[in-house]
Amino acid sequence: MLDIKKIPVNMLEENCYFVSDDTREAVVIDCGALTDDDRRRITDYIEDHRLQVRHHLCTHMHYDHCFGAAFMWETFHVGPEFNRADEPIYKGMGAEIFGPLAQVMKEGLTPAAARYLTEGDDISFGHHTLTVLSTPGHTPGGICFYCAAEKAVFVGDTLFYCSVGRTDFPGGDSEALCESVRNKLFTLPEDTRVYPGHGPHTEIGFEKAHNPYIG
């Protein structure tokens, strides 16, 4: 059974997830830690639960989801794993949307990718495996992480409770986003729990019935 912990971080209340099992091996998904308090809460959780962090997975590379890339590398020795199509965003494309905070990334960030992830890749930790789903739209390299055994999917900013991710940032594509949701996420079992990059969790069946953005 997965133990899933959500710690909202930075000024945008981005959901940083800690996913582990009884082996205490863990993955961290979308570490957007920006402040000292963000980093302290993350470190305390990992140390208090004696977790062994095996991967830092990124659903996409908007800065609010990877402010903590350098922190994860320096503290837990795991580099970011993401889709190569988001490399330009990681290196600054569209950084102006974050204003002065973009300078934080330029000054402290950018450990190289530990691995470029593509559709169908598996990420193993403990007794569990996450499978990569390619879901472009919010960004060109948007991906989700699906655990079939536990019916859980981590979707970043592709899908929210009764909403979807913005597509007005550089590289966004509203048609691609809707196709990603319909053809990848909405084909999952209806009782699959959805863990988004902001806000509360939801379920696939609920979103199929109620999400106004996806017909």
N, C-alpha and C positions, 0 to 999 in steps of 0.2 A: 504493500500500500504506500502511495506517495504521501509525503508530508509537504504541503505547499504553504509557504509563508509569503505574504505580501507586505512590503515596506514602501509606502509612498515617499518619494524623494524629490528634491529641488522645488523650484517655485511653481512648476507646472503639475505637481503632485503625480509624477510619473510612477507607475507601479513597477518596482523592482521585485522580482520573484526569486525565492530560494526553494529549490525542489530537491528533496532527498528521500531516502528510505531507511530501513533499519540497519543498513551497512554504514550509515553516516556519510557515504559518498554523496556529493551534491553538485548540481549545476546552478549557476546564477544567471538569470535571464534579464537583460536590459538594465545594467547597472548605471543609473543616471545620477549617482551620488555626486553632489556638487559642494555641499557645505561640510564643515567639520562635524556638525551634528549628524548629517546623513552618513558620513563615514563611520562615526562612532556607533550608531545604531546597527549598521551592517556588521561591523567587526564584533560587536557584543553578541549579536545573534549567532554568528558563525562560531565564535569561541564558546559561548554558553552551551550550544548544542553539539560541540565538538565535531563540527562538520569538516570533511575533507573536500575542498572545492576542486572539481575536476575540469570544469568548463565554464567560460563566460560566453554565453550565447546572446546574440543580438538579432532581434527581429528586423531592425532597420537601423540606419546610422544617423538619424536626426540627433542633434546634440543632447536633447533632453533625455534620450535613451542610452547615451554612451558617455556622458560627462565623467563617469567613474572608470573609464577604461584604464587610465594610467594608475589609478588607485588599486584596481583589481590586479594589475600586473605587478605593481611594486609590493603589494601586501600579501597576495595569495598566489602570485606567480602563474597566473593564467592570462593569456592574451585573448582579445576579442575574436569571436568566430562569427562570420557574417557572409552575405552574398557579395560576390565581387562587383556586381553592378552598382552597389552603394559606396564603393571606394571613393568616387569623386565627392560625394556628400561628406564622408568622413574626413576628407582632406580640405573641405571648406566650401564646396559648391552650395550656394544658398545660405551661407552662414549669417548673412545680414538679418535673417528673421529672428536671430537670437540677440541682436544688438551687441552691447558691450560684453555679454557673456561669451560671445564667440572668441574673445581674446583669451578667456580661461582655457579654452581648448588649444589654441595655438601655442600657449605658453607651457601647458602641462601635459598635453595629451600625446596621442597618437603612437602608442605601441603598435607595431605591425600586426596584421592579422595572423592569428595562430593557425587558422584554417579558413579557406573559402568554402562555404556551404552551398549545395545545390539540391534540387528536387530529388527526394528519395534517399538522401544521406541519412545515416543513423548516428546518433550520439548516445553512447552507452555510459551508464554510471550505476554502481550498485547492482541491483537486480532488474533495472529498468532500461528502456530504450526510448528515446524521442526520435521521431522521423520528421525530416524537413519537408514542408510543403511550400512550393513556390507560389507566392501571392503578391505579385507586383500591383501597383496602383497608387498607394500612398507614397511609395518611393519605387524606383525602378527595380531595386533588389529586395523588396519586402518578402519576408519568409515567416512561416509559422512553425511551431514545434508541437507535434502531436504524439501523445502517448496512448496507443490503442488499448493497451492492457488496462488502463485506468480511466479511459474515456475522458481525457483532458487535453485541451489544446490552448497553447499560448500564442496569442494572435497579434501582439503589438498594437499598432494603430490601424489595422485592417478592418476590424469589426469592434463595435462597442455595444453596450446595452441600448437597443433601439436606435442605433446610429452607425455611422461608418467613419473612416478616417478622412481627413481633408485631402484634397487633390490640387489645391491652388499653390502649393509650394513647388520650387523647381524640381522637375522630374515626375510630378504627379500626373496621373491619368485616370479620370473618373470611369471611363469605359472599362479599362483594365481592372480597376478595383472591383467594380460590380461583377465582372467575369470571375475574378479570383474568389469572391465570396460565394457566388452561385456554384461554380464548378469545382471548388476545392473544399470550402468550409461547409457549405450546405449539403454536401454529399456524405458528411460524417454522420454517425448515429445521432438521432435526435436528442438523446440524453447526454450527449457530450458536453461537459462543462467548459465554458469559454472564459479564459483569463486574459482580459484586454490590457493595453498599455496605460489606460487611465480609467478611473471609475470602477463600478462594481462588476462582478462576474455575471455571466448569464448562461444560457444554454442554446444549443443549435436549434432545437425544435421551437423554442420560444421566439428566437429571431426569425425563423422561417415564417412564423405565423404573424409576427407583430412589427418587424423592422420596416419602417416606411420608406427606406431608401433602396431596398432590394425587392423588386417585384417577383 
